[in-house]
Amino acid sequence: MAVEPLVVEFNNAMQEIYRRAKTEAGYNATVFLRMLQDRGALETARYLIHTAKPSDGFTALWQKGRLDLTVEAHVLQPRFEPLFTDDERTVCFERLDALGYTPPTT
């Protein structure tokens, strides 16, 4: 799959996790939505990955038992692997693993 369609697919996935967090977990991620609008999905994900600690949204979703809706969980989806470095994917894995969450491999 070419990178450009994959970037579009990733953007759609990020919009979807915003919507699902709001409807399924009762978490209104307004800062995340603003970041998506200002930076785009790929740059937002990279920004959040490169922070020293997980974002407030990550923490809120963890508290709600919905780590599956985090950016980190989506970055680790095999279909998005070409968009991120091994180091970025490792950060995502370690954040999720530290809380006992292993994302599906498909």
MDAnalysis code that builds the backbone (N, CA, C; Angstrom):
import MDAnalysis as mda
import numpy as np

u = mda.Universe.empty(318, n_residues=106, atom_resindex=np.repeat(np.arange(106), 3), trajectory=True)
u.add_TopologyAttr("name", ["N", "CA", "C"] * 106)
u.add_TopologyAttr("resid", np.arange(1, 107))
u.add_TopologyAttr("resname", ["MET", "ALA", "VAL", "GLU", "PRO", "LEU", "VAL", "VAL", "GLU", "PHE", "ASN", "ASN", "ALA", "MET", "GLN", "GLU", "ILE", "TYR", "ARG", "ARG", "ALA", "LYS", "THR", "GLU", "ALA", "GLY", "TYR", "ASN", "ALA", "THR", "VAL", "PHE", "LEU", "ARG", "MET", "LEU", "GLN", "ASP", "ARG", "GLY", "ALA", "LEU", "GLU", "THR", "ALA", "ARG", "TYR", "LEU", "ILE", "HIS", "THR", "ALA", "LYS", "PRO", "SER", "ASP", "GLY", "PHE", "THR", "ALA", "LEU", "TRP", "GLN", "LYS", "GLY", "ARG", "LEU", "ASP", "LEU", "THR", "VAL", "GLU", "ALA", "HIS", "VAL", "LEU", "GLN", "PRO", "ARG", "PHE", "GLU", "PRO", "LEU", "PHE", "THR", "ASP", "ASP", "GLU", "ARG", "THR", "VAL", "CYS", "PHE", "GLU", "ARG", "LEU", "ASP", "ALA", "LEU", "GLY", "TYR", "THR", "PRO", "PRO", "THR", "THR"])
u.atoms.positions = np.array([
    [0.848, -1.184, 0.000],
    [0.000, 0.000, 0.000],
    [0.890, 1.244, 0.000],
    [0.581, 2.188, -0.839],
    [1.350, 3.428, -0.909],
    [1.142, 4.237, 0.362],
    [2.107, 5.072, 0.673],
    [2.046, 5.830, 1.921],
    [0.885, 6.824, 1.923],
    [0.652, 7.519, 0.833],
    [-0.394, 8.550, 0.841],
    [-1.770, 8.001, 1.234],
    [-2.252, 6.928, 0.607],
    [-3.538, 6.377, 1.049],
    [-3.487, 5.908, 2.502],
    [-2.326, 5.436, 2.939],
    [-2.189, 4.995, 4.317],
    [-2.295, 6.171, 5.283],
    [-1.770, 7.321, 4.900],
    [-1.892, 8.525, 5.728],
    [-3.366, 8.922, 5.843],
    [-4.088, 8.843, 4.748],
    [-5.527, 9.146, 4.761],
    [-6.257, 8.156, 5.675],
    [-5.897, 6.891, 5.563],
    [-6.514, 5.862, 6.411],
    [-6.214, 6.122, 7.887],
    [-4.972, 6.526, 8.186],
    [-4.609, 6.826, 9.569],
    [-5.390, 8.035, 10.070],
    [-5.529, 9.056, 9.240],
    [-6.308, 10.228, 9.618],
    [-7.744, 9.823, 9.948],
    [-8.325, 8.999, 9.114],
    [-9.693, 8.537, 9.362],
    [-9.780, 7.758, 10.672],
    [-8.771, 6.942, 10.947],
    [-8.748, 6.166, 12.192],
    [-8.658, 7.080, 13.407],
    [-7.882, 8.149, 13.309],
    [-7.755, 9.085, 14.431],
    [-9.068, 9.838, 14.665],
    [-9.747, 10.218, 13.595],
    [-11.061, 10.853, 13.737],
    [-12.044, 9.880, 14.392],
    [-11.931, 8.625, 14.015],
    [-12.822, 7.595, 14.561],
    [-12.572, 7.362, 16.046],
    [-11.302, 7.368, 16.476],
    [-11.080, 7.154, 17.912],
    [-11.573, 8.350, 18.719],
    [-11.506, 9.549, 18.146],
    [-12.107, 10.703, 18.833],
    [-13.602, 10.460, 19.022],
    [-14.278, 10.059, 17.937],
    [-15.723, 9.844, 17.992],
    [-16.073, 8.715, 18.962],
    [-15.344, 7.619, 18.882],
    [-15.627, 6.477, 19.747],
    [-15.337, 6.778, 21.209],
    [-14.279, 7.531, 21.489],
    [-13.981, 7.897, 22.874],
    [-15.139, 8.699, 23.466],
    [-15.707, 9.558, 22.637],
    [-16.815, 10.390, 23.105],
    [-18.084, 9.559, 23.311],
    [-18.427, 8.734, 22.333],
    [-19.694, 8.001, 22.415],
    [-19.612, 6.744, 23.288],
    [-18.496, 6.037, 23.230],
    [-18.399, 4.770, 23.955],
    [-17.820, 4.908, 25.356],
    [-16.935, 5.886, 25.551],
    [-16.267, 6.018, 26.848],
    [-16.654, 7.293, 27.588],
    [-17.455, 8.132, 26.956],
    [-17.849, 9.381, 27.603],
    [-16.700, 10.351, 27.781],
    [-15.679, 10.235, 26.939],
    [-14.520, 11.132, 27.024],
    [-14.503, 12.056, 25.820],
    [-14.657, 13.341, 26.075],
    [-14.670, 14.345, 25.016],
    [-13.263, 14.923, 24.878],
    [-12.522, 14.404, 23.931],
    [-11.108, 14.756, 23.745],
    [-10.969, 16.010, 22.881],
    [-11.391, 17.141, 23.408],
    [-11.384, 18.381, 22.623],
    [-9.974, 18.826, 22.257],
    [-9.014, 18.636, 23.147],
    [-7.631, 19.022, 22.847],
    [-7.100, 18.149, 21.709],
    [-7.385, 16.863, 21.758],
    [-6.965, 15.937, 20.703],
    [-7.592, 16.335, 19.364],
    [-8.869, 16.649, 19.371],
    [-9.547, 17.050, 18.141],
    [-8.919, 18.321, 17.567],
    [-8.617, 19.267, 18.420],
    [-7.974, 20.508, 17.976],
    [-6.593, 20.227, 17.394],
    [-5.862, 19.317, 18.028],
    [-4.543, 18.944, 17.512],
    [-4.676, 18.301, 16.130],
    [-5.663, 17.441, 15.958],
    [-5.879, 16.817, 14.650],
    [-6.158, 17.868, 13.588],
    [-6.953, 18.861, 13.940],
    [-7.293, 19.921, 12.991],
    [-6.083, 20.792, 12.680],
    [-5.275, 21.077, 13.687],
    [-4.132, 21.976, 13.512],
    [-2.911, 21.295, 12.893],
    [-2.637, 20.057, 13.292],
    [-1.402, 19.378, 12.908],
    [-1.597, 18.245, 11.909],
    [-2.803, 17.719, 11.846],
    [-3.031, 16.500, 11.077],
    [-2.761, 15.291, 11.961],
    [-3.274, 14.152, 11.553],
    [-3.209, 12.952, 12.384],
    [-1.785, 12.445, 12.602],
    [-0.998, 12.408, 11.550],
    [0.350, 11.850, 11.658],
    [1.233, 12.691, 12.582],
    [1.207, 13.997, 12.406],
    [2.022, 14.867, 13.271],
    [1.496, 14.874, 14.705],
    [0.189, 14.780, 14.878],
    [-0.372, 14.694, 16.228],
    [0.118, 13.428, 16.913],
    [0.058, 12.314, 16.211],
    [0.516, 11.051, 16.792],
    [1.993, 11.133, 17.160],
    [2.802, 11.652, 16.255],
    [4.242, 11.754, 16.541],
    [4.504, 12.674, 17.732],
    [3.783, 13.769, 17.799],
    [3.932, 14.689, 18.935],
    [3.617, 13.959, 20.247],
    [2.500, 13.252, 20.277],
    [2.088, 12.568, 21.502],
    [3.049, 11.443, 21.875],
    [3.577, 10.760, 20.890],
    [4.532, 9.684, 21.148],
    [5.817, 10.229, 21.759],
    [6.248, 11.396, 21.306],
    [7.541, 11.936, 21.729],
    [7.483, 12.768, 23.010],
    [6.332, 12.805, 23.673],
    [6.262, 13.492, 24.964],
    [6.890, 12.607, 26.036],
    [7.365, 13.231, 27.089],
    [8.051, 12.485, 28.147],
    [7.103, 11.546, 28.890],
    [5.848, 11.925, 28.988],
    [4.875, 11.074, 29.677],
    [3.615, 10.985, 28.823],
    [2.818, 9.961, 29.073],
    [1.583, 9.837, 28.295],
    [0.688, 11.067, 28.443],
    [-0.097, 11.326, 27.424],
    [-0.985, 12.487, 27.418],
    [-2.111, 12.333, 28.433],
    [-2.776, 13.437, 28.723],
    [-3.944, 13.399, 29.610],
    [-5.030, 12.505, 29.018],
    [-5.152, 12.522, 27.694],
    [-6.139, 11.672, 27.038],
    [-5.831, 10.195, 27.224],
    [-4.568, 9.833, 27.103],
    [-4.142, 8.456, 27.335],
    [-4.534, 8.035, 28.747],
    [-4.230, 8.906, 29.716],
    [-4.541, 8.611, 31.118],
    [-6.048, 8.488, 31.331],
    [-6.810, 9.396, 30.742],
    [-8.268, 9.355, 30.884],
    [-8.844, 8.070, 30.286],
    [-8.336, 7.672, 29.134],
    [-8.831, 6.445, 28.512],
    [-8.423, 5.214, 29.317],
    [-7.237, 5.236, 29.905],
    [-6.815, 4.150, 30.781],
    [-7.762, 4.045, 31.979],
    [-8.094, 5.189, 32.582],
    [-8.997, 5.195, 33.735],
    [-10.375, 4.654, 33.378],
    [-10.756, 4.818, 32.123],
    [-12.056, 4.328, 31.655],
    [-11.974, 2.905, 31.092],
    [-10.780, 2.299, 31.172],
    [-10.608, 0.949, 30.682],
    [-10.658, 0.833, 29.167],
    [-10.249, 1.908, 28.468],
    [-10.340, 1.929, 27.009],
    [-9.008, 2.277, 26.351],
    [-7.958, 1.596, 26.738],
    [-6.664, 1.812, 26.090],
    [-6.703, 1.456, 24.611],
    [-7.698, 0.687, 24.206],
    [-7.857, 0.368, 22.788],
    [-8.152, 1.601, 21.940],
    [-8.583, 2.682, 22.575],
    [-8.908, 3.919, 21.857],
    [-7.776, 4.936, 21.889],
    [-6.616, 4.540, 22.344],
    [-5.492, 5.475, 22.394],
    [-4.762, 5.542, 21.053],
    [-4.090, 6.652, 20.846],
    [-3.239, 6.800, 19.672],
    [-2.197, 5.688, 19.667],
    [-1.639, 5.413, 20.838],
    [-0.590, 4.396, 20.937],
    [-1.067, 3.034, 20.430],
    [-2.271, 2.645, 20.789],
    [-2.803, 1.360, 20.337],
    [-2.981, 1.343, 18.819],
    [-3.364, 2.466, 18.258],
    [-3.562, 2.531, 16.809],
    [-2.233, 2.553, 16.054],
    [-1.247, 3.224, 16.608],
    [0.078, 3.237, 15.972],
    [0.613, 1.816, 15.835],
    [0.286, 0.963, 16.783],
    [0.796, -0.405, 16.775],
    [0.026, -1.344, 15.856],
    [-1.037, -0.892, 15.259],
    [-1.751, -1.746, 14.312],
    [-0.828, -2.039, 13.130],
    [-0.726, -3.304, 12.743],
    [0.194, -3.663, 11.649],
    [-0.001, -2.839, 10.378],
    [-1.211, -2.468, 10.064],
    [-1.458, -1.704, 8.828],
    [-0.794, -0.333, 8.846],
    [-0.530, 0.219, 10.046],
    [0.075, 1.544, 10.142],
    [1.585, 1.502, 10.375],
    [2.159, 0.324, 10.434],
    [3.588, 0.181, 10.709],
    [4.476, 1.031, 9.794],
    [4.191, 1.131, 8.476],
    [5.077, 1.924, 7.604],
    [5.130, 3.416, 7.948],
    [4.184, 3.897, 8.727],
    [4.129, 5.331, 9.032],
    [5.020, 5.738, 10.206],
    [5.492, 4.756, 10.984],
    [6.207, 5.069, 12.222],
    [7.524, 4.308, 12.302],
    [8.468, 4.904, 13.010],
    [9.765, 4.261, 13.194],
    [9.642, 3.148, 14.234],
    [10.640, 2.288, 14.256],
    [10.673, 1.243, 15.283],
    [10.708, 1.866, 16.673],
    [11.451, 2.961, 16.835],
    [11.526, 3.629, 18.138],
    [10.161, 4.170, 18.562],
    [9.426, 4.763, 17.628],
    [8.089, 5.286, 17.951],
    [7.158, 4.154, 18.348],
    [7.223, 3.068, 17.629],
    [6.374, 1.915, 17.946],
    [6.774, 1.308, 19.296],
    [8.047, 1.320, 19.617],
    [8.505, 0.801, 20.909],
    [7.952, 1.641, 22.051],
    [7.972, 2.956, 21.908],
    [7.414, 3.834, 22.941],
    [5.945, 3.488, 23.168],
    [5.207, 3.329, 22.087],
    [3.781, 3.002, 22.195],
    [3.587, 1.668, 22.898],
    [4.357, 0.663, 22.483],
    [4.249, -0.653, 23.102],
    [4.549, -0.580, 24.597],
    [5.625, 0.114, 24.967],
    [6.023, 0.176, 26.377],
    [4.987, 0.892, 27.230],
    [4.385, 1.960, 26.702],
    [3.336, 2.669, 27.462],
    [2.151, 1.755, 27.730],
    [1.741, 1.044, 26.709],
    [0.590, 0.161, 26.859],
    [0.931, -1.054, 27.709],
    [2.099, -1.617, 27.493],
    [2.528, -2.794, 28.233],
    [2.655, -2.501, 29.729],
    [3.097, -1.303, 30.064],
    [3.251, -0.919, 31.472],
    [1.915, -0.959, 32.219],
    [0.830, -0.851, 31.462],
    [-0.498, -0.880, 32.074],
    [-1.220, -2.201, 31.808],
    [-0.457, -3.179, 31.311],
    [-1.014, -4.508, 31.111],
    [-1.864, -4.674, 29.874],
    [-1.745, -3.764, 28.920],
    [-2.560, -3.851, 27.712],
    [-1.693, -4.281, 26.528],
    [-2.138, -5.319, 25.859],
    [-1.473, -5.762, 24.642],
    [-2.462, -5.595, 23.498],
    [-2.146, -4.709, 22.538],
    [-3.085, -4.502, 21.441],
    [-3.178, -5.733, 20.539],
    [-4.330, -5.923, 19.916],
    [-4.463, -7.036, 18.975],
    [-3.436, -6.926, 17.852],
    [-3.044, -8.039, 17.290],
    [-2.033, -8.030, 16.232],
    [-2.650, -7.964, 14.842],
    [-3.949, -7.864, 14.752],
    [-4.602, -7.761, 13.445],
    [-5.426, -6.505, 13.352],
])
